[in-house]
Amino acid sequence: MNTLKFITFCFIAFILSGALLTGCSGHSEERTKIEEAKKKTEDYIKENYLGIESVTFTKEKTNPMGILVLEGYLNGDEEKMFSLDYDYGHKDVIGGLVLADIRED
């Protein structure tokens, strides 16, 4: 009877450890995708708006449509806010608001 309990315990421990490892790798993949989105968003802001020296991200969330919403401010000035939508499928910024002057060139 003790052998059966031991085998059952090992089986459950094996299943749980596999579930935990799968969950950890999923979190790591999500972080990688968010960091890529932040880099592309920062590039987008610097390419399309005047006088951008730095981009500070303060919030990230995924809306019900699966679009990543990145919020923050520019040049260390919390009054110059932005909130941009990043589409993982297109790997690009698809809309939002930036409180800065747009490049005309």
C-alpha atoms as an extended CHARMM CRD file, in Angstrom:
* protein
*
       105  EXT
         1         1  MET       CA              0.0000000000        0.0000000000        0.0000000000  PROA      1               0.0000000000
         2         2  ASN       CA              2.8760000000        2.3970000000        0.8060000000  PROA      2               0.0000000000
         3         3  THR       CA              4.3940000000        1.7540000000       -2.6180000000  PROA      3               0.0000000000
         4         4  LEU       CA              1.1350000000        2.7650000000       -4.2950000000  PROA      4               0.0000000000
         5         5  LYS       CA              1.0090000000        5.9820000000       -2.2600000000  PROA      5               0.0000000000
         6         6  PHE       CA              4.6210000000        6.7370000000       -3.1710000000  PROA      6               0.0000000000
         7         7  ILE       CA              3.9970000000        6.1400000000       -6.8860000000  PROA      7               0.0000000000
         8         8  THR       CA              0.8630000000        8.3060000000       -6.7670000000  PROA      8               0.0000000000
         9         9  PHE       CA              2.7560000000       11.0760000000       -4.9610000000  PROA      9               0.0000000000
        10        10  CYS       CA              5.6070000000       10.9740000000       -7.5140000000  PROA      10              0.0000000000
        11        11  PHE       CA              3.1330000000       11.0480000000      -10.4040000000  PROA      11              0.0000000000
        12        12  ILE       CA              1.2910000000       14.0830000000       -8.9920000000  PROA      12              0.0000000000
        13        13  ALA       CA              4.5860000000       15.8510000000       -8.2220000000  PROA      13              0.0000000000
        14        14  PHE       CA              5.7510000000       15.1910000000      -11.7920000000  PROA      14              0.0000000000
        15        15  ILE       CA              2.5270000000       16.6240000000      -13.2660000000  PROA      15              0.0000000000
        16        16  LEU       CA              2.6530000000       19.7090000000      -11.0340000000  PROA      16              0.0000000000
        17        17  SER       CA              6.3080000000       20.4290000000      -11.7830000000  PROA      17              0.0000000000
        18        18  GLY       CA              5.5960000000       20.1990000000      -15.5100000000  PROA      18              0.0000000000
        19        19  ALA       CA              2.6850000000       22.6180000000      -15.1470000000  PROA      19              0.0000000000
        20        20  LEU       CA              4.8360000000       25.0590000000      -13.1900000000  PROA      20              0.0000000000
        21        21  LEU       CA              7.6440000000       24.9410000000      -15.7450000000  PROA      21              0.0000000000
        22        22  THR       CA              5.2120000000       25.4830000000      -18.6030000000  PROA      22              0.0000000000
        23        23  GLY       CA              3.7340000000       28.4800000000      -16.8020000000  PROA      23              0.0000000000
        24        24  CYS       CA              7.1760000000       29.9790000000      -16.2000000000  PROA      24              0.0000000000
        25        25  SER       CA              8.2140000000       29.7020000000      -19.8320000000  PROA      25              0.0000000000
        26        26  GLY       CA              4.9360000000       31.3090000000      -20.9140000000  PROA      26              0.0000000000
        27        27  HSD       CA              5.6290000000       34.2700000000      -18.6400000000  PROA      27              0.0000000000
        28        28  SER       CA              9.1280000000       34.5970000000      -20.0660000000  PROA      28              0.0000000000
        29        29  GLU       CA              7.8110000000       34.5470000000      -23.6330000000  PROA      29              0.0000000000
        30        30  GLU       CA              5.2240000000       37.2150000000      -22.7510000000  PROA      30              0.0000000000
        31        31  ARG       CA              7.9330000000       39.4470000000      -21.2190000000  PROA      31              0.0000000000
        32        32  THR       CA             10.0410000000       39.0420000000      -24.3640000000  PROA      32              0.0000000000
        33        33  LYS       CA              7.0880000000       40.0600000000      -26.5560000000  PROA      33              0.0000000000
        34        34  ILE       CA              6.3760000000       43.1000000000      -24.3570000000  PROA      34              0.0000000000
        35        35  GLU       CA             10.0220000000       44.2110000000      -24.4280000000  PROA      35              0.0000000000
        36        36  GLU       CA             10.0330000000       43.9040000000      -28.2420000000  PROA      36              0.0000000000
        37        37  ALA       CA              6.8230000000       45.9570000000      -28.3840000000  PROA      37              0.0000000000
        38        38  LYS       CA              8.3620000000       48.6380000000      -26.1350000000  PROA      38              0.0000000000
        39        39  LYS       CA             11.4270000000       48.8910000000      -28.3830000000  PROA      39              0.0000000000
        40        40  LYS       CA              9.3160000000       49.2120000000      -31.5350000000  PROA      40              0.0000000000
        41        41  THR       CA              7.0410000000       51.7450000000      -29.8180000000  PROA      41              0.0000000000
        42        42  GLU       CA             10.0140000000       53.8370000000      -28.7000000000  PROA      42              0.0000000000
        43        43  ASP       CA             11.4000000000       53.7710000000      -32.2660000000  PROA      43              0.0000000000
        44        44  TYR       CA              7.9780000000       54.7920000000      -33.6070000000  PROA      44              0.0000000000
        45        45  ILE       CA              7.7660000000       57.7810000000      -31.2600000000  PROA      45              0.0000000000
        46        46  LYS       CA             11.3060000000       58.9650000000      -32.0120000000  PROA      46              0.0000000000
        47        47  GLU       CA             10.7750000000       58.6320000000      -35.7830000000  PROA      47              0.0000000000
        48        48  ASN       CA              7.4110000000       60.4110000000      -35.8750000000  PROA      48              0.0000000000
        49        49  TYR       CA              7.6330000000       63.1520000000      -33.2180000000  PROA      49              0.0000000000
        50        50  LEU       CA              9.9770000000       66.1120000000      -32.7470000000  PROA      50              0.0000000000
        51        51  GLY       CA             12.5050000000       66.5370000000      -29.9520000000  PROA      51              0.0000000000
        52        52  ILE       CA             12.1410000000       63.1350000000      -28.3170000000  PROA      52              0.0000000000
        53        53  GLU       CA             15.2130000000       62.3310000000      -26.2270000000  PROA      53              0.0000000000
        54        54  SER       CA             13.7810000000       59.6710000000      -23.9300000000  PROA      54              0.0000000000
        55        55  VAL       CA             10.7020000000       57.4890000000      -23.6150000000  PROA      55              0.0000000000
        56        56  THR       CA              9.6120000000       56.2340000000      -20.1890000000  PROA      56              0.0000000000
        57        57  PHE       CA              7.0530000000       53.4230000000      -19.9740000000  PROA      57              0.0000000000
        58        58  THR       CA              4.8210000000       53.4310000000      -16.8940000000  PROA      58              0.0000000000
        59        59  LYS       CA              2.0610000000       50.9570000000      -17.6870000000  PROA      59              0.0000000000
        60        60  GLU       CA              1.3570000000       48.0060000000      -19.9390000000  PROA      60              0.0000000000
        61        61  LYS       CA             -1.9060000000       46.1630000000      -20.3020000000  PROA      61              0.0000000000
        62        62  THR       CA             -3.6620000000       44.0170000000      -22.8670000000  PROA      62              0.0000000000
        63        63  ASN       CA             -7.1490000000       45.0900000000      -23.8860000000  PROA      63              0.0000000000
        64        64  PRO       CA             -9.9690000000       42.5840000000      -24.5300000000  PROA      64              0.0000000000
        65        65  MET       CA             -9.1120000000       42.5300000000      -28.2550000000  PROA      65              0.0000000000
        66        66  GLY       CA             -5.5740000000       41.3110000000      -27.5030000000  PROA      66              0.0000000000
        67        67  ILE       CA             -3.9380000000       44.6600000000      -28.3050000000  PROA      67              0.0000000000
        68        68  LEU       CA             -1.1040000000       45.7320000000      -26.0100000000  PROA      68              0.0000000000
        69        69  VAL       CA             -1.5930000000       49.2580000000      -24.6310000000  PROA      69              0.0000000000
        70        70  LEU       CA              1.6510000000       50.9800000000      -23.5990000000  PROA      70              0.0000000000
        71        71  GLU       CA              1.5270000000       54.1810000000      -21.5480000000  PROA      71              0.0000000000
        72        72  GLY       CA              4.2160000000       56.5330000000      -20.3490000000  PROA      72              0.0000000000
        73        73  TYR       CA              5.7990000000       59.9440000000      -20.8140000000  PROA      73              0.0000000000
        74        74  LEU       CA              8.4600000000       61.6780000000      -22.8870000000  PROA      74              0.0000000000
        75        75  ASN       CA             11.7450000000       63.4320000000      -22.0760000000  PROA      75              0.0000000000
        76        76  GLY       CA             11.2960000000       62.9760000000      -18.3220000000  PROA      76              0.0000000000
        77        77  ASP       CA              8.2390000000       65.2730000000      -18.3830000000  PROA      77              0.0000000000
        78        78  GLU       CA              5.1580000000       63.5180000000      -16.9850000000  PROA      78              0.0000000000
        79        79  GLU       CA              2.9670000000       66.1680000000      -18.6850000000  PROA      79              0.0000000000
        80        80  LYS       CA              4.0530000000       64.8130000000      -22.1170000000  PROA      80              0.0000000000
        81        81  MET       CA              2.1280000000       61.5760000000      -21.9170000000  PROA      81              0.0000000000
        82        82  PHE       CA              1.4690000000       58.8890000000      -24.4880000000  PROA      82              0.0000000000
        83        83  SER       CA             -0.8170000000       55.9050000000      -24.7560000000  PROA      83              0.0000000000
        84        84  LEU       CA             -0.2080000000       53.7570000000      -27.8190000000  PROA      84              0.0000000000
        85        85  ASP       CA             -1.7400000000       50.5210000000      -29.0680000000  PROA      85              0.0000000000
        86        86  TYR       CA              0.6420000000       47.8210000000      -30.2850000000  PROA      86              0.0000000000
        87        87  ASP       CA             -0.6220000000       44.9360000000      -32.3910000000  PROA      87              0.0000000000
        88        88  TYR       CA              1.3910000000       41.7380000000      -31.8910000000  PROA      88              0.0000000000
        89        89  GLY       CA              0.1240000000       40.3350000000      -35.2100000000  PROA      89              0.0000000000
        90        90  HSD       CA              1.3630000000       43.2850000000      -37.2670000000  PROA      90              0.0000000000
        91        91  LYS       CA              4.3010000000       43.9370000000      -34.9180000000  PROA      91              0.0000000000
        92        92  ASP       CA              3.5910000000       47.6450000000      -35.1190000000  PROA      92              0.0000000000
        93        93  VAL       CA              1.9440000000       50.5960000000      -33.3950000000  PROA      93              0.0000000000
        94        94  ILE       CA             -1.5970000000       50.8850000000      -34.7440000000  PROA      94              0.0000000000
        95        95  GLY       CA             -2.9230000000       53.9610000000      -32.9500000000  PROA      95              0.0000000000
        96        96  GLY       CA             -3.1220000000       55.9960000000      -29.8160000000  PROA      96              0.0000000000
        97        97  LEU       CA             -2.2290000000       59.4060000000      -28.4180000000  PROA      97              0.0000000000
        98        98  VAL       CA              1.1210000000       61.1810000000      -28.0840000000  PROA      98              0.0000000000
        99        99  LEU       CA              1.3400000000       64.6550000000      -26.5330000000  PROA      99              0.0000000000
       100       100  ALA       CA              4.2070000000       65.9080000000      -28.7080000000  PROA      100             0.0000000000
       101       101  ASP       CA              4.7200000000       67.7590000000      -31.9950000000  PROA      101             0.0000000000
       102       102  ILE       CA              4.4530000000       65.5790000000      -35.0970000000  PROA      102             0.0000000000
       103       103  ARG       CA              7.2880000000       65.4840000000      -37.6360000000  PROA      103             0.0000000000
       104       104  GLU       CA              6.2030000000       66.9580000000      -40.9490000000  PROA      104             0.0000000000
       105       105  ASP       CA              8.9850000000       65.5260000000      -43.1690000000  PROA      105             0.0000000000
